[in-house]
Amino acid sequence: MRNEDVKHVEKYKTKLRFLVRLFKFIVVDPSSLFFVLKNAIFHLNYRLNFSLLNQKKSIENPCFNR
């Protein structure tokens, strides 16, 4: 497999794992769904802030490359 194909497959594997976990939480304990969504939003917000911080650093300092 090519490198792009491997990345593509890995992306869909993580999405599938997320959907399976979400389904388990809905079926097993609907009240825990609130905490799962809250943690997911926090995680996405953290990742977005981190990527924006890296972009800001790379703009301020062209030598900073990741």
Biopython code that builds the backbone (N, CA, C, O; Angstrom):
import numpy as np
from Bio.PDB.StructureBuilder import StructureBuilder

atoms = [
    (1, "MET", "N", (0.836, -1.191, 0.000)),
    (1, "MET", "CA", (0.000, 0.000, 0.000)),
    (1, "MET", "C", (0.875, 1.247, 0.000)),
    (1, "MET", "O", (1.971, 1.277, 0.561)),
    (2, "ARG", "N", (0.349, 2.259, -0.645)),
    (2, "ARG", "CA", (1.072, 3.525, -0.637)),
    (2, "ARG", "C", (0.858, 4.245, 0.683)),
    (2, "ARG", "O", (-0.044, 3.910, 1.451)),
    (3, "ASN", "N", (1.688, 5.226, 0.931)),
    (3, "ASN", "CA", (1.632, 5.972, 2.189)),
    (3, "ASN", "C", (0.305, 6.717, 2.340)),
    (3, "ASN", "O", (-0.252, 6.783, 3.436)),
    (4, "GLU", "N", (-0.204, 7.281, 1.229)),
    (4, "GLU", "CA", (-1.482, 8.005, 1.292)),
    (4, "GLU", "C", (-2.630, 7.060, 1.640)),
    (4, "GLU", "O", (-3.543, 7.417, 2.386)),
    (5, "ASP", "N", (-2.566, 5.841, 1.084)),
    (5, "ASP", "CA", (-3.608, 4.857, 1.373)),
    (5, "ASP", "C", (-3.605, 4.469, 2.848)),
    (5, "ASP", "O", (-4.663, 4.302, 3.455)),
    (6, "VAL", "N", (-2.419, 4.327, 3.416)),
    (6, "VAL", "CA", (-2.312, 3.952, 4.829)),
    (6, "VAL", "C", (-2.899, 5.060, 5.696)),
    (6, "VAL", "O", (-3.626, 4.776, 6.648)),
    (7, "LYS", "N", (-2.593, 6.318, 5.380)),
    (7, "LYS", "CA", (-3.141, 7.446, 6.149)),
    (7, "LYS", "C", (-4.660, 7.477, 6.025)),
    (7, "LYS", "O", (-5.362, 7.734, 7.003)),
    (8, "HIS", "N", (-5.163, 7.214, 4.826)),
    (8, "HIS", "CA", (-6.600, 7.213, 4.580)),
    (8, "HIS", "C", (-7.296, 6.139, 5.420)),
    (8, "HIS", "O", (-8.332, 6.392, 6.035)),
    (9, "VAL", "N", (-6.717, 4.951, 5.436)),
    (9, "VAL", "CA", (-7.292, 3.840, 6.203)),
    (9, "VAL", "C", (-7.245, 4.143, 7.695)),
    (9, "VAL", "O", (-8.216, 3.880, 8.405)),
    (10, "GLU", "N", (-6.136, 4.690, 8.182)),
    (10, "GLU", "CA", (-6.011, 5.013, 9.606)),
    (10, "GLU", "C", (-7.035, 6.053, 10.022)),
    (10, "GLU", "O", (-7.583, 5.979, 11.122)),
    (11, "LYS", "N", (-7.303, 7.028, 9.151)),
    (11, "LYS", "CA", (-8.281, 8.068, 9.460)),
    (11, "LYS", "C", (-9.666, 7.442, 9.640)),
    (11, "LYS", "O", (-10.388, 7.785, 10.576)),
    (12, "TYR", "N", (-10.029, 6.530, 8.750)),
    (12, "TYR", "CA", (-11.341, 5.910, 8.867)),
    (12, "TYR", "C", (-11.420, 4.930, 10.029)),
    (12, "TYR", "O", (-12.490, 4.744, 10.607)),
    (13, "LYS", "N", (-10.303, 4.303, 10.377)),
    (13, "LYS", "CA", (-10.296, 3.424, 11.553)),
    (13, "LYS", "C", (-10.590, 4.210, 12.813)),
    (13, "LYS", "O", (-11.362, 3.763, 13.661)),
    (14, "THR", "N", (-9.973, 5.388, 12.944)),
    (14, "THR", "CA", (-10.214, 6.200, 14.151)),
    (14, "THR", "C", (-11.650, 6.695, 14.188)),
    (14, "THR", "O", (-12.256, 6.752, 15.259)),
    (15, "LYS", "N", (-12.208, 7.056, 13.029)),
    (15, "LYS", "CA", (-13.613, 7.483, 12.996)),
    (15, "LYS", "C", (-14.536, 6.334, 13.392)),
    (15, "LYS", "O", (-15.507, 6.532, 14.123)),
    (16, "LEU", "N", (-14.231, 5.141, 12.910)),
    (16, "LEU", "CA", (-15.048, 3.978, 13.228)),
    (16, "LEU", "C", (-14.972, 3.653, 14.716)),
    (16, "LEU", "O", (-15.987, 3.343, 15.339)),
    (17, "ARG", "N", (-13.762, 3.725, 15.291)),
    (17, "ARG", "CA", (-13.614, 3.486, 16.735)),
    (17, "ARG", "C", (-14.427, 4.490, 17.537)),
    (17, "ARG", "O", (-15.070, 4.130, 18.523)),
    (18, "PHE", "N", (-14.401, 5.752, 17.114)),
    (18, "PHE", "CA", (-15.155, 6.786, 17.812)),
    (18, "PHE", "C", (-16.651, 6.493, 17.762)),
    (18, "PHE", "O", (-17.342, 6.624, 18.772)),
    (19, "LEU", "N", (-17.157, 6.097, 16.593)),
    (19, "LEU", "CA", (-18.587, 5.807, 16.457)),
    (19, "LEU", "C", (-18.994, 4.598, 17.297)),
    (19, "LEU", "O", (-20.076, 4.583, 17.884)),
    (20, "VAL", "N", (-18.127, 3.585, 17.354)),
    (20, "VAL", "CA", (-18.438, 2.403, 18.163)),
    (20, "VAL", "C", (-18.494, 2.778, 19.635)),
    (20, "VAL", "O", (-19.399, 2.349, 20.351)),
    (21, "ARG", "N", (-17.532, 3.579, 20.095)),
    (21, "ARG", "CA", (-17.552, 4.018, 21.498)),
    (21, "ARG", "C", (-18.794, 4.838, 21.795)),
    (21, "ARG", "O", (-19.425, 4.662, 22.838)),
    (22, "LEU", "N", (-19.148, 5.733, 20.882)),
    (22, "LEU", "CA", (-20.330, 6.566, 21.074)),
    (22, "LEU", "C", (-21.590, 5.704, 21.152)),
    (22, "LEU", "O", (-22.458, 5.948, 21.990)),
    (23, "PHE", "N", (-21.692, 4.703, 20.285)),
    (23, "PHE", "CA", (-22.841, 3.806, 20.301)),
    (23, "PHE", "C", (-22.917, 3.040, 21.617)),
    (23, "PHE", "O", (-23.998, 2.872, 22.181)),
    (24, "LYS", "N", (-21.760, 2.572, 22.110)),
    (24, "LYS", "CA", (-21.744, 1.852, 23.386)),
    (24, "LYS", "C", (-22.230, 2.741, 24.522)),
    (24, "LYS", "O", (-22.993, 2.290, 25.377)),
    (25, "PHE", "N", (-21.799, 3.995, 24.542)),
    (25, "PHE", "CA", (-22.222, 4.900, 25.603)),
    (25, "PHE", "C", (-23.720, 5.192, 25.534)),
    (25, "PHE", "O", (-24.384, 5.288, 26.566)),
    (26, "ILE", "N", (-24.248, 5.332, 24.325)),
    (26, "ILE", "CA", (-25.686, 5.611, 24.187)),
    (26, "ILE", "C", (-26.495, 4.416, 24.672)),
    (26, "ILE", "O", (-27.493, 4.593, 25.371)),
    (27, "VAL", "N", (-26.087, 3.214, 24.317)),
    (27, "VAL", "CA", (-26.843, 2.018, 24.680)),
    (27, "VAL", "C", (-26.676, 1.675, 26.161)),
    (27, "VAL", "O", (-27.652, 1.378, 26.850)),
    (28, "VAL", "N", (-25.427, 1.719, 26.645)),
    (28, "VAL", "CA", (-25.160, 1.271, 28.012)),
    (28, "VAL", "C", (-25.617, 2.297, 29.039)),
    (28, "VAL", "O", (-26.354, 1.959, 29.965)),
    (29, "ASP", "N", (-25.187, 3.555, 28.884)),
    (29, "ASP", "CA", (-25.482, 4.564, 29.899)),
    (29, "ASP", "C", (-25.660, 5.925, 29.231)),
    (29, "ASP", "O", (-24.676, 6.625, 28.995)),
    (30, "PRO", "N", (-26.888, 6.306, 28.927)),
    (30, "PRO", "CA", (-27.117, 7.580, 28.235)),
    (30, "PRO", "C", (-26.651, 8.803, 29.032)),
    (30, "PRO", "O", (-26.309, 9.825, 28.439)),
    (31, "SER", "N", (-26.633, 8.714, 30.375)),
    (31, "SER", "CA", (-26.227, 9.887, 31.152)),
    (31, "SER", "C", (-24.732, 10.169, 31.005)),
    (31, "SER", "O", (-24.299, 11.304, 31.198)),
    (32, "SER", "N", (-23.934, 9.145, 30.663)),
    (32, "SER", "CA", (-22.502, 9.372, 30.497)),
    (32, "SER", "C", (-22.186, 10.039, 29.157)),
    (32, "SER", "O", (-21.062, 10.486, 28.933)),
    (33, "LEU", "N", (-23.174, 10.104, 28.273)),
    (33, "LEU", "CA", (-22.965, 10.737, 26.972)),
    (33, "LEU", "C", (-22.594, 12.210, 27.136)),
    (33, "LEU", "O", (-21.784, 12.737, 26.373)),
    (34, "PHE", "N", (-23.184, 12.870, 28.127)),
    (34, "PHE", "CA", (-22.882, 14.280, 28.378)),
    (34, "PHE", "C", (-21.388, 14.461, 28.662)),
    (34, "PHE", "O", (-20.764, 15.370, 28.115)),
    (35, "PHE", "N", (-20.816, 13.613, 29.504)),
    (35, "PHE", "CA", (-19.408, 13.733, 29.850)),
    (35, "PHE", "C", (-18.519, 13.424, 28.654)),
    (35, "PHE", "O", (-17.471, 14.047, 28.482)),
    (36, "VAL", "N", (-18.928, 12.470, 27.832)),
    (36, "VAL", "CA", (-18.143, 12.134, 26.641)),
    (36, "VAL", "C", (-18.116, 13.318, 25.681)),
    (36, "VAL", "O", (-17.060, 13.666, 25.152)),
    (37, "LEU", "N", (-19.268, 13.932, 25.456)),
    (37, "LEU", "CA", (-19.324, 15.073, 24.547)),
    (37, "LEU", "C", (-18.533, 16.256, 25.102)),
    (37, "LEU", "O", (-17.853, 16.960, 24.357)),
    (38, "LYS", "N", (-18.628, 16.468, 26.411)),
    (38, "LYS", "CA", (-17.886, 17.570, 27.025)),
    (38, "LYS", "C", (-16.383, 17.356, 26.850)),
    (38, "LYS", "O", (-15.658, 18.295, 26.523)),
    (39, "ASN", "N", (-15.912, 16.125, 27.067)),
    (39, "ASN", "CA", (-14.489, 15.830, 26.900)),
    (39, "ASN", "C", (-14.061, 15.951, 25.444)),
    (39, "ASN", "O", (-12.955, 16.413, 25.162)),
    (40, "ALA", "N", (-14.921, 15.542, 24.518)),
    (40, "ALA", "CA", (-14.586, 15.645, 23.101)),
    (40, "ALA", "C", (-14.461, 17.107, 22.681)),
    (40, "ALA", "O", (-13.547, 17.469, 21.939)),
    (41, "ILE", "N", (-15.376, 17.940, 23.153)),
    (41, "ILE", "CA", (-15.309, 19.370, 22.824)),
    (41, "ILE", "C", (-14.056, 19.989, 23.423)),
    (41, "ILE", "O", (-13.382, 20.782, 22.766)),
    (42, "PHE", "N", (-13.737, 19.636, 24.661)),
    (42, "PHE", "CA", (-12.524, 20.156, 25.297)),
    (42, "PHE", "C", (-11.283, 19.729, 24.513)),
    (42, "PHE", "O", (-10.373, 20.531, 24.300)),
    (43, "HIS", "N", (-11.249, 18.461, 24.083)),
    (43, "HIS", "CA", (-10.097, 17.941, 23.356)),
    (43, "HIS", "C", (-9.932, 18.653, 22.012)),
    (43, "HIS", "O", (-8.819, 19.025, 21.638)),
    (44, "LEU", "N", (-11.035, 18.843, 21.288)),
    (44, "LEU", "CA", (-10.966, 19.522, 19.995)),
    (44, "LEU", "C", (-10.541, 20.978, 20.174)),
    (44, "LEU", "O", (-9.759, 21.501, 19.380)),
    (45, "ASN", "N", (-11.054, 21.628, 21.213)),
    (45, "ASN", "CA", (-10.692, 23.014, 21.481)),
    (45, "ASN", "C", (-9.201, 23.117, 21.797)),
    (45, "ASN", "O", (-8.528, 24.039, 21.336)),
    (46, "TYR", "N", (-8.687, 22.168, 22.584)),
    (46, "TYR", "CA", (-7.268, 22.147, 22.931)),
    (46, "TYR", "C", (-6.404, 21.974, 21.684)),
    (46, "TYR", "O", (-5.409, 22.677, 21.508)),
    (47, "ARG", "N", (-6.786, 21.044, 20.829)),
    (47, "ARG", "CA", (-6.010, 20.807, 19.602)),
    (47, "ARG", "C", (-6.044, 22.017, 18.686)),
    (47, "ARG", "O", (-5.033, 22.362, 18.075)),
    (48, "LEU", "N", (-7.204, 22.668, 18.584)),
    (48, "LEU", "CA", (-7.326, 23.848, 17.731)),
    (48, "LEU", "C", (-6.448, 24.976, 18.264)),
    (48, "LEU", "O", (-5.743, 25.629, 17.495)),
    (49, "ASN", "N", (-6.486, 25.208, 19.573)),
    (49, "ASN", "CA", (-5.659, 26.253, 20.168)),
    (49, "ASN", "C", (-4.181, 25.956, 19.970)),
    (49, "ASN", "O", (-3.398, 26.864, 19.694)),
    (50, "PHE", "N", (-3.792, 24.693, 20.109)),
    (50, "PHE", "CA", (-2.391, 24.316, 19.945)),
    (50, "PHE", "C", (-1.933, 24.557, 18.508)),
    (50, "PHE", "O", (-0.830, 25.056, 18.286)),
    (51, "SER", "N", (-2.776, 24.203, 17.528)),
    (51, "SER", "CA", (-2.377, 24.406, 16.133)),
    (51, "SER", "C", (-2.324, 25.889, 15.798)),
    (51, "SER", "O", (-1.455, 26.316, 15.038)),
    (52, "LEU", "N", (-3.240, 26.683, 16.354)),
    (52, "LEU", "CA", (-3.196, 28.123, 16.115)),
    (52, "LEU", "C", (-1.958, 28.743, 16.746)),
    (52, "LEU", "O", (-1.365, 29.661, 16.180)),
    (53, "LEU", "N", (-1.565, 28.248, 17.915)),
    (53, "LEU", "CA", (-0.356, 28.733, 18.575)),
    (53, "LEU", "C", (0.874, 28.419, 17.730)),
    (53, "LEU", "O", (1.770, 29.254, 17.603)),
    (54, "ASN", "N", (0.922, 27.228, 17.156)),
    (54, "ASN", "CA", (2.057, 26.867, 16.296)),
    (54, "ASN", "C", (2.097, 27.733, 15.048)),
    (54, "ASN", "O", (3.176, 28.118, 14.598)),
    (55, "GLN", "N", (0.939, 28.046, 14.483)),
    (55, "GLN", "CA", (0.903, 28.916, 13.309)),
    (55, "GLN", "C", (1.406, 30.314, 13.665)),
    (55, "GLN", "O", (2.145, 30.936, 12.902)),
    (56, "LYS", "N", (0.995, 30.794, 14.832)),
    (56, "LYS", "CA", (1.430, 32.119, 15.268)),
    (56, "LYS", "C", (2.944, 32.141, 15.466)),
    (56, "LYS", "O", (3.609, 33.101, 15.077)),
    (57, "LYS", "N", (3.490, 31.082, 16.072)),
    (57, "LYS", "CA", (4.939, 31.015, 16.276)),
    (57, "LYS", "C", (5.670, 30.986, 14.943)),
    (57, "LYS", "O", (6.710, 31.628, 14.792)),
    (58, "SER", "N", (5.135, 30.246, 13.973)),
    (58, "SER", "CA", (5.819, 30.141, 12.685)),
    (58, "SER", "C", (5.749, 31.462, 11.924)),
    (58, "SER", "O", (6.641, 31.762, 11.130)),
    (59, "ILE", "N", (4.698, 32.257, 12.154)),
    (59, "ILE", "CA", (4.606, 33.566, 11.505)),
    (59, "ILE", "C", (5.606, 34.530, 12.154)),
    (59, "ILE", "O", (6.304, 35.271, 11.462)),
    (60, "GLU", "N", (5.665, 34.509, 13.484)),
    (60, "GLU", "CA", (6.575, 35.406, 14.187)),
    (60, "GLU", "C", (8.034, 35.032, 13.955)),
    (60, "GLU", "O", (8.885, 35.909, 13.809)),
    (61, "ASN", "N", (8.324, 33.738, 13.922)),
    (61, "ASN", "CA", (9.694, 33.260, 13.783)),
    (61, "ASN", "C", (9.745, 32.283, 12.608)),
    (61, "ASN", "O", (9.365, 31.121, 12.758)),
    (62, "PRO", "N", (10.205, 32.735, 11.450)),
    (62, "PRO", "CA", (10.219, 31.852, 10.272)),
    (62, "PRO", "C", (11.106, 30.620, 10.447)),
    (62, "PRO", "O", (10.943, 29.638, 9.723)),
    (63, "CYS", "N", (12.038, 30.657, 11.398)),
    (63, "CYS", "CA", (12.907, 29.500, 11.617)),
    (63, "CYS", "C", (12.175, 28.370, 12.344)),
    (63, "CYS", "O", (12.635, 27.229, 12.351)),
    (64, "PHE", "N", (11.028, 28.697, 12.957)),
    (64, "PHE", "CA", (10.259, 27.692, 13.701)),
    (64, "PHE", "C", (9.402, 26.917, 12.725)),
    (64, "PHE", "O", (8.365, 27.405, 12.277)),
    (65, "ASN", "N", (9.831, 25.708, 12.392)),
    (65, "ASN", "CA", (9.070, 24.872, 11.461)),
    (65, "ASN", "C", (8.821, 23.533, 12.094)),
    (65, "ASN", "O", (9.693, 22.968, 12.753)),
    (66, "ARG", "N", (7.617, 23.025, 11.889)),
    (66, "ARG", "CA", (7.277, 21.689, 12.392)),
    (66, "ARG", "C", (6.854, 20.841, 11.239)),
    (66, "ARG", "O", (6.520, 19.671, 11.423)),
]
sb = StructureBuilder()
sb.init_structure("model")
sb.init_model(0)
sb.init_chain("A")
sb.init_seg("    ")
for serial, (resi, resn, name, xyz) in enumerate(atoms, 1):
    if name == "N":
        sb.init_residue(resn, " ", resi, " ")
    sb.init_atom(name, np.array(xyz, "f"), 0.0, 1.0, " ", f" {name:<3s}", serial, name[0])
structure = sb.get_structure()
